[in-house]
Amino acid sequence: MSNPTFLPFVNPATGQQFGQIQTSTPDDVAQAFDDLRHNLPTWRAKSPRERAFALRRFKEALIDRADEVAAVLNKDCGKTMQDGMTEVFITVDNLTQMINHAPRWLRPKTIPRGLYFFKKYFVEPEPYGVVAVIGPWNYPVVQVMTPVLAALMAGNTVLVKPSEAAPAVGQLFEMLFASVPDIAPYVRVLHGGPTVGQAIVSTPPDLIFITGSEKTGMAITKAAADTLTPVIAELGGKDPMIVLEDADIAAAAKWGVWAANYHSGQVCMSVERVYVVESVYERFVTAVVEETRQFKIGYTTEVNSPYNCGPISFDRQLGIIDDHLQDAQDKGATILTGGSRAGMFIDPVVMVDVDHSMKVMRDETFGPIMPIMKVRDEAEAIARANDSDYGLCAYVWSQNIGRAERVAKQLQAGSVVINDAMAHYAVSQLPFGGVKKSGNGRIHGEEEVKQFTQTKGYAVGATPFRWDIATVFRSPGHYREMRALMRLAFGSWHQRFTPFADNYPLTHTAVDTPAASPAPSQNGTAKKVAVAAGVAVLTAGALLAVKRWK
């Protein structure tokens, strides 16, 4: 047996280690899946209301330990205590909405029955089974807990792999779930890096939910393709902010700087590039530099921190930030303020003379850099904003709300905020997610819970009646009747008015009855006319039924 390995708990602000946890082995991964597969029937058999009751117990435990969670985030990620509490607050809000509304979201839904008048049709969401949730390091509570709890609410059992860059948070998860007996059998937490992630994906689970970078999302999706395991991905962003000539410049500068540098820019919805119409460009840049120089960077364990944000949480991210800064300067960009470093702390950067040849305008930076580009007008701003592989969020500043909404509708993004910044993620029933390389998943609200289910359809009724129109049409010889019904039920008013005459003219033409052929018997003709008349009567009822059930 190989010696165990450990993930150290290191405070990025101080560099001090404050604990460790043993890395999960392949045997741990296999055992976790076996446990969850074994316990799945019990959990999925519970009604949504019963699952909501169990999750309410977990919510109470989370609220009771909120200070502890915030303190762990403060040490594990360098967040201020208030930013840590923000994660807990949003998680509790999201969970409350699930508890209150998910039993209704998960109800069976009746489906229009079409021509099958004597059957009922409905769809019902069913859980996938064992779901793997792979979490990020920048928001290791809210962006892990929310999908885990949604998957549980939907009736799945859940395997969780927190980020190896936030291992103390992972340990806390394990303790929290274990403390709630109603939930504990249905969740397993595994600790480790890419090797553990690969073992999880290859097991395989029934569904994978990943929050992370584009690179991580692509690697997991490729690995999951070998087993056709579905993947829901909430990935990165390169979120643009557009400042039009009629914007409130002071407000745009204030909240743009905040959104570019909150949590030192380590937010997927950070403002990562800014497009300013040339008539207000100089005013905006001046205001941004002034706001940025007032932004305070530092670290404290005190509840009320004087700092706006703390360090870069993950040392690997420093290399990306350095690369983007150097690439931009090599290609002609100018730094107006910021850029100095002390350990894991970086002073926020304001950069101008940028263009789309630079990584800082095309690739996700995930750091405290605000590059600003001058554009001619609204049209160029929209075109530049959409010139990206990403499409998570976007921001528009204009005091003309109608104009701002018109611009917002043209932006390729999963969310657009007008005259504010990052004012959407905390709204617990507003779906959040991206387009293009920003992923395909949604969190918050009904969409989040139901994405952890598959739709199952039901058709229920007695043995088919011989005279049921849907039964009649299963036998041959009813082409014309079916065409008549189609015209009457679905056609225009002119098509509905003439279905019988088109199918059964009063006199047969030479085409219908060739001279060389014997004339049809009166009995045969009468039978067809009788059938057609019956169909006509049924179609009248069918039309009313179809219109009713549309």
ZITA-V170861 format. One record per backbone hydrogen bond with DSSP energy under -0.5 kcal/mol. CO is the residue of the C=O (numbers start at 1). NH is the residue of the N-H. If there is no record, write none. Layout:
BEGIN
co->{CO | CO}
nh->{NH | NH}
END
This chain:
BEGIN
co->{5 | 6 | 7 | 8 | 9 | 9 | 10 | 11 | 16 | 19 | 21 | 25 | 26 | 27 | 28 | 29 | 30 | 31 | 32 | 33 | 34 | 35 | 36 | 37 | 39 | 40 | 41 | 42 | 43 | 47 | 48 | 49 | 50 | 51 | 52 | 53 | 54 | 55 | 56 | 57 | 58 | 59 | 60 | 61 | 63 | 65 | 66 | 67 | 68 | 69 | 70 | 71 | 72 | 73 | 73 | 73 | 74 | 80 | 81 | 82 | 83 | 84 | 85 | 86 | 87 | 88 | 89 | 90 | 91 | 92 | 93 | 94 | 95 | 96 | 97 | 98 | 101 | 101 | 102 | 104 | 109 | 111 | 113 | 115 | 116 | 118 | 120 | 121 | 122 | 123 | 124 | 126 | 129 | 129 | 130 | 130 | 131 | 131 | 132 | 132 | 133 | 133 | 134 | 136 | 137 | 139 | 141 | 141 | 142 | 144 | 145 | 146 | 147 | 148 | 149 | 150 | 151 | 152 | 157 | 158 | 159 | 160 | 160 | 161 | 163 | 164 | 166 | 167 | 168 | 169 | 170 | 171 | 172 | 173 | 174 | 175 | 177 | 179 | 180 | 180 | 181 | 183 | 184 | 186 | 188 | 190 | 191 | 193 | 193 | 194 | 195 | 196 | 197 | 198 | 199 | 200 | 206 | 207 | 208 | 209 | 210 | 213 | 214 | 215 | 216 | 217 | 218 | 219 | 220 | 221 | 222 | 223 | 224 | 224 | 225 | 230 | 231 | 232 | 233 | 233 | 233 | 234 | 239 | 239 | 240 | 241 | 242 | 242 | 243 | 244 | 246 | 247 | 248 | 249 | 250 | 251 | 252 | 253 | 254 | 255 | 256 | 257 | 258 | 259 | 261 | 262 | 263 | 265 | 267 | 270 | 270 | 273 | 274 | 275 | 276 | 277 | 278 | 280 | 281 | 282 | 283 | 284 | 285 | 286 | 287 | 288 | 289 | 290 | 291 | 292 | 296 | 296 | 302 | 303 | 309 | 314 | 314 | 315 | 315 | 316 | 317 | 318 | 319 | 320 | 321 | 322 | 323 | 324 | 325 | 326 | 327 | 328 | 329 | 334 | 334 | 337 | 340 | 342 | 344 | 345 | 347 | 349 | 350 | 350 | 351 | 352 | 355 | 358 | 359 | 359 | 367 | 368 | 369 | 370 | 371 | 372 | 373 | 375 | 377 | 378 | 379 | 380 | 381 | 382 | 383 | 384 | 386 | 389 | 391 | 391 | 392 | 392 | 393 | 394 | 395 | 396 | 396 | 397 | 399 | 400 | 401 | 402 | 403 | 404 | 405 | 406 | 407 | 408 | 411 | 415 | 417 | 417 | 424 | 426 | 427 | 428 | 429 | 432 | 435 | 435 | 436 | 438 | 443 | 444 | 445 | 446 | 447 | 449 | 450 | 452 | 454 | 456 | 458 | 460 | 465 | 468 | 468 | 469 | 471 | 472 | 478 | 479 | 480 | 481 | 482 | 483 | 484 | 485 | 486 | 486 | 487 | 492 | 493 | 494 | 496 | 498 | 499 | 500 | 509 | 514 | 521 | 522 | 523 | 524 | 525 | 526 | 527 | 528 | 529 | 530 | 531 | 532 | 533 | 534 | 535 | 536 | 537 | 538 | 539 | 540 | 541 | 542 | 543 | 544 | 545 | 546}
nh->{23 | 8 | 21 | 10 | 18 | 19 | 12 | 15 | 11 | 9 | 7 | 29 | 30 | 31 | 32 | 33 | 34 | 35 | 36 | 37 | 38 | 39 | 40 | 41 | 43 | 44 | 45 | 46 | 46 | 51 | 52 | 53 | 54 | 55 | 56 | 57 | 58 | 59 | 60 | 61 | 62 | 63 | 64 | 65 | 66 | 69 | 70 | 71 | 72 | 73 | 74 | 75 | 76 | 77 | 78 | 79 | 78 | 84 | 85 | 86 | 87 | 88 | 89 | 90 | 91 | 92 | 93 | 94 | 95 | 96 | 97 | 98 | 99 | 100 | 101 | 102 | 104 | 105 | 106 | 107 | 123 | 121 | 116 | 117 | 119 | 462 | 460 | 111 | 458 | 109 | 456 | 454 | 131 | 157 | 206 | 207 | 133 | 159 | 134 | 209 | 135 | 161 | 211 | 163 | 140 | 143 | 144 | 145 | 146 | 148 | 149 | 150 | 151 | 152 | 153 | 154 | 156 | 155 | 131 | 188 | 133 | 162 | 190 | 135 | 166 | 167 | 170 | 171 | 172 | 173 | 174 | 175 | 176 | 177 | 178 | 179 | 180 | 181 | 183 | 184 | 185 | 186 | 187 | 158 | 160 | 162 | 24 | 196 | 197 | 198 | 199 | 200 | 201 | 202 | 203 | 203 | 230 | 132 | 232 | 134 | 234 | 217 | 218 | 219 | 220 | 221 | 222 | 223 | 224 | 225 | 226 | 226 | 227 | 229 | 228 | 208 | 233 | 210 | 235 | 440 | 441 | 212 | 272 | 273 | 395 | 275 | 244 | 397 | 277 | 247 | 399 | 249 | 252 | 253 | 254 | 255 | 256 | 257 | 258 | 259 | 260 | 261 | 262 | 271 | 264 | 265 | 266 | 267 | 270 | 239 | 272 | 241 | 373 | 243 | 375 | 280 | 281 | 284 | 285 | 286 | 287 | 288 | 289 | 290 | 291 | 292 | 293 | 294 | 294 | 295 | 308 | 309 | 81 | 305 | 298 | 317 | 318 | 318 | 319 | 320 | 321 | 322 | 323 | 324 | 325 | 326 | 327 | 328 | 329 | 330 | 331 | 333 | 332 | 336 | 352 | 350 | 347 | 345 | 312 | 342 | 339 | 370 | 336 | 337 | 372 | 334 | 358 | 361 | 362 | 363 | 369 | 349 | 371 | 351 | 274 | 354 | 276 | 278 | 381 | 382 | 383 | 384 | 385 | 386 | 387 | 387 | 388 | 437 | 414 | 435 | 414 | 415 | 240 | 417 | 242 | 398 | 419 | 244 | 401 | 404 | 405 | 406 | 407 | 408 | 409 | 410 | 410 | 411 | 413 | 394 | 396 | 419 | 427 | 428 | 430 | 445 | 431 | 443 | 391 | 438 | 439 | 235 | 432 | 448 | 449 | 450 | 451 | 452 | 453 | 128 | 126 | 124 | 122 | 120 | 468 | 471 | 472 | 473 | 474 | 475 | 482 | 483 | 484 | 485 | 486 | 487 | 488 | 489 | 490 | 491 | 491 | 496 | 497 | 498 | 499 | 502 | 503 | 504 | 513 | 517 | 525 | 526 | 527 | 528 | 529 | 530 | 531 | 532 | 533 | 534 | 535 | 536 | 537 | 538 | 539 | 540 | 541 | 542 | 543 | 544 | 545 | 546 | 547 | 548 | 549 | 550}
END
